[in-house]
């Protein structure tokens, strides 16, 4: 897939396309050349989905209050060693 193909693609749409490709490949009803092209497209879609998830996880933060009462933003998956 070309980069332009991903321009207006949402995570959900990409995941749906990826799922369809996997089902089609598993069914075994695709010609070899088409299967190779579908596999390459699936790899691109997988990378796109992984990048979207990574980007989203970097944006998820939680608000914590320290002992002084100050509020700070901390990554949601970061453990607080003070607790």
Secondary structure, DSSP 8 states (H G I E B T S, - for coil): --GGGGTT--HHHHHHHHHHHHHHHHHT-S-HHHHHHHHHHHHHHHHHHHHHHHHHHHH-EEEEE-TTS-EEEEETT---TT-
